[in-house]
Amino acid sequence: MYKYLSLVSASIAAILVFTQPISVNASLLQGFSDKQPHENYTRKKLGSAKELSEFFNEKNYKLGAVRKSKVVPRLFVEQIPKGMRKMEVHEKTSLFIRIMLTNVIKANEAIARDREILQGIISKTATGKELSSEQAAFLKQLEKEYKTEPGNQALLLSRVDTVPPSLAITQAIDESGWGTSRFAIEGNSLFGEHMPAHSSGKFIQAKGAKVKMAAFDTVLQATMAYMHNLNTSRAYHHLREMRAAMRKKQGGNSIDGKLLANALKHYSERGMEYVKNLHSIMRHYHLKELDHAQLDKSGETILIRFGWRLFN
């Protein structure tokens, strides 16, 4: 298994209040916070997966509407709800896809902002201009977070990049059993990521094994950790090469999640059978149709949590 998570820098660990496993985009990893007044939001507490499904429908957050409009309501579920296992299959699958979609888009937005700033820095250095102190500090921090040597901007750019929603959602489906696994419910563990045996931090112990599954306060944190894993681990260098080639060929505008899945045989012990299953899920639920969806720029932001606390 190659899904081990890397150690986090001290500054971001302080923000997250644990030492594993993320080291990217500190402001986003903090989630939505009173320290981020630029994004106003309200909180909504619900009691079950059934209530969440009803709330989504009240807000017209339906996959059919998203596929047509490519606009996603700003409804962010912070923890996986209980009760999904009891739902009808079509209701469970639709609900889980919607839970993941907003969080995946939000995580990608943060990475895209960093990528845009990095591209501006690269363009500036290419013309021989000196970077401002703010730009130099940003570049240094990004090199640290994405584990690249100073000066290797091409490698850094290949790592600071987004993950297609179709791929991220498909992997969450496979790894968490549509959000019904104990790890998903107890700790937002959605992507099957393990923590090193002797590491500290939030985790869930697998029953009957010495496996520590990384746990997260929110779905957004779990999603960012997963993306950072794909963007930095040596096991997925081929995925990053494929993505960079797609960017170059398509003028920087299109990434094919199905093709990228071919580079994930090391994500699971199942190897190519795992890849084939990802393809099957992606195709059956038409997830590629969600790749160009964007969050509603004018809608109300609502953070949704449930009537229990993780990590009491």
SULZIUR-V285349 format. One record per residue. N is the residue number from 0. RES is the residue in one small letter. SS is DSSP state (2 for helix, 1 for strand, 0 for the rest). OMEGA is omega in radians with two decimals (999 if undefined). Layout:
n->(N,N)
res->(RES,RES)
ss->(SS,SS)
omega->(OMEGA,OMEGA)
//
This chain:
n->(0,1,2,3,4,5,6,7,8,9,10,11,12,13,14,15,16,17,18,19,20,21,22,23,24,25,26,27,28,29,30,31,32,33,34,35,36,37,38,39,40,41,42,43,44,45,46,47,48,49,50,51,52,53,54,55,56,57,58,59,60,61,62,63,64,65,66,67,68,69,70,71,72,73,74,75,76,77,78,79,80,81,82,83,84,85,86,87,88,89,90,91,92,93,94,95,96,97,98,99,100,101,102,103,104,105,106,107,108,109,110,111,112,113,114,115,116,117,118,119,120,121,122,123,124,125,126,127,128,129,130,131,132,133,134,135,136,137,138,139,140,141,142,143,144,145,146,147,148,149,150,151,152,153,154,155,156,157,158,159,160,161,162,163,164,165,166,167,168,169,170,171,172,173,174,175,176,177,178,179,180,181,182,183,184,185,186,187,188,189,190,191,192,193,194,195,196,197,198,199,200,201,202,203,204,205,206,207,208,209,210,211,212,213,214,215,216,217,218,219,220,221,222,223,224,225,226,227,228,229,230,231,232,233,234,235,236,237,238,239,240,241,242,243,244,245,246,247,248,249,250,251,252,253,254,255,256,257,258,259,260,261,262,263,264,265,266,267,268,269,270,271,272,273,274,275,276,277,278,279,280,281,282,283,284,285,286,287,288,289,290,291,292,293,294,295,296,297,298,299,300,301,302,303,304,305,306,307,308,309,310,311)
res->(m,y,k,y,l,s,l,v,s,a,s,i,a,a,i,l,v,f,t,q,p,i,s,v,n,a,s,l,l,q,g,f,s,d,k,q,p,h,e,n,y,t,r,k,k,l,g,s,a,k,e,l,s,e,f,f,n,e,k,n,y,k,l,g,a,v,r,k,s,k,v,v,p,r,l,f,v,e,q,i,p,k,g,m,r,k,m,e,v,h,e,k,t,s,l,f,i,r,i,m,l,t,n,v,i,k,a,n,e,a,i,a,r,d,r,e,i,l,q,g,i,i,s,k,t,a,t,g,k,e,l,s,s,e,q,a,a,f,l,k,q,l,e,k,e,y,k,t,e,p,g,n,q,a,l,l,l,s,r,v,d,t,v,p,p,s,l,a,i,t,q,a,i,d,e,s,g,w,g,t,s,r,f,a,i,e,g,n,s,l,f,g,e,h,m,p,a,h,s,s,g,k,f,i,q,a,k,g,a,k,v,k,m,a,a,f,d,t,v,l,q,a,t,m,a,y,m,h,n,l,n,t,s,r,a,y,h,h,l,r,e,m,r,a,a,m,r,k,k,q,g,g,n,s,i,d,g,k,l,l,a,n,a,l,k,h,y,s,e,r,g,m,e,y,v,k,n,l,h,s,i,m,r,h,y,h,l,k,e,l,d,h,a,q,l,d,k,s,g,e,t,i,l,i,r,f,g,w,r,l,f,n)
ss->(0,0,0,1,0,0,1,0,0,2,2,2,2,2,2,2,0,0,0,1,0,0,0,0,0,2,2,2,2,0,0,0,0,0,0,0,0,0,0,0,0,1,1,1,1,1,0,0,2,2,2,2,2,2,2,2,2,2,0,0,0,0,2,2,2,2,2,2,2,0,1,1,0,0,1,1,1,0,0,0,0,0,0,2,2,2,0,0,2,2,2,2,2,2,2,2,2,2,2,2,2,2,2,2,2,2,2,2,2,2,2,2,2,2,2,2,2,2,2,2,2,2,2,2,2,2,0,0,0,0,0,0,2,2,2,2,2,2,2,2,2,2,2,2,2,0,0,0,0,0,0,0,2,2,2,2,2,2,2,0,0,0,0,0,2,2,2,2,2,2,2,2,2,2,2,2,0,0,0,0,0,2,2,2,2,2,2,0,0,0,0,0,0,1,1,0,0,0,0,0,0,0,1,1,1,0,0,0,0,0,0,1,1,1,0,0,0,0,2,2,2,2,2,2,2,2,2,2,2,2,2,2,0,2,2,2,2,2,2,2,2,2,2,2,2,2,2,2,2,0,0,0,0,0,0,0,2,2,2,2,2,0,0,0,0,0,0,0,0,0,0,2,2,2,2,2,2,2,2,2,2,2,2,2,0,0,2,2,2,2,0,0,0,1,1,0,0,0,0,0,0,1,1,1,1,1,0,0,0,0,0,0)
omega->(-3.10,-3.02,3.08,-3.07,-3.04,3.10,-3.07,3.09,-3.03,-3.08,-3.12,3.07,3.13,3.12,-3.06,-3.13,2.95,-2.94,3.11,-0.16,-2.90,3.06,-3.12,2.96,-3.03,-3.09,-3.14,-3.13,3.06,-3.12,3.06,-2.99,3.05,3.11,3.12,-3.05,-3.12,3.09,-3.14,-3.13,3.00,-3.14,3.13,3.10,3.11,-3.05,-3.04,3.07,3.13,3.10,3.12,3.12,3.13,3.13,3.08,-3.12,3.08,-3.13,-3.12,3.02,-3.10,-3.06,3.11,3.13,3.14,-3.12,3.14,-3.02,-3.03,3.12,-3.06,3.08,-3.06,-3.14,-3.03,3.09,-3.04,3.12,-3.13,-3.08,3.02,3.03,-3.11,-3.11,-3.10,-3.09,2.96,-3.02,-3.08,3.14,3.12,-3.08,3.12,-3.12,-3.10,3.11,-3.13,3.07,-3.06,-3.00,-3.11,-3.13,3.10,3.13,3.14,3.12,3.12,3.11,-3.13,3.11,-3.13,3.09,3.10,-3.14,3.14,3.10,3.13,3.12,3.08,3.10,3.14,3.12,-3.12,-3.14,3.13,3.13,3.10,-3.14,-3.13,3.12,3.02,3.13,3.12,3.12,3.13,3.13,3.12,-3.13,3.14,3.14,3.14,3.09,3.12,-3.09,-3.08,2.95,3.07,3.11,3.10,3.09,3.14,-3.03,3.11,3.11,3.14,-3.14,3.12,-3.13,3.14,-3.07,-3.03,3.08,-3.12,3.10,3.14,-3.12,-3.11,-3.12,3.13,3.13,3.09,3.10,-3.08,-3.01,-3.06,-3.09,-3.12,3.09,-3.10,-3.11,3.09,-3.12,3.13,-3.07,-3.07,-3.07,3.13,3.12,-2.92,-3.00,3.05,-3.07,-3.13,2.99,3.08,-3.00,-3.04,3.14,3.08,-3.13,-3.08,-3.13,3.03,-3.12,3.07,-3.13,3.09,-3.13,3.13,-3.12,3.11,3.12,-3.14,-3.13,-3.01,3.10,-3.08,3.05,-3.14,3.11,3.11,-3.13,3.11,3.12,3.11,-3.13,3.12,3.09,3.11,-3.04,-3.08,-3.06,3.11,-3.11,-3.05,3.14,3.13,3.09,-3.12,3.08,3.11,-3.13,3.12,3.11,3.08,3.12,-3.10,-3.09,-3.06,3.14,3.07,-2.99,-3.00,3.05,-3.09,-3.11,-3.13,3.12,3.13,3.13,3.13,-3.10,-3.05,-3.14,3.12,-3.13,-3.09,3.07,3.11,3.07,-3.07,3.05,3.06,3.12,3.13,3.12,3.07,3.11,-3.11,3.13,-3.10,-3.12,-3.04,-3.09,3.03,-3.03,3.11,3.12,-3.12,-3.00,-3.09,3.09,3.14,3.09,3.09,-3.06,-3.07,-3.06,3.12,3.07,-3.14,3.09,-3.01,3.11,-3.06,-2.97,3.04,-3.11,3.00,3.04,3.12,999)
//
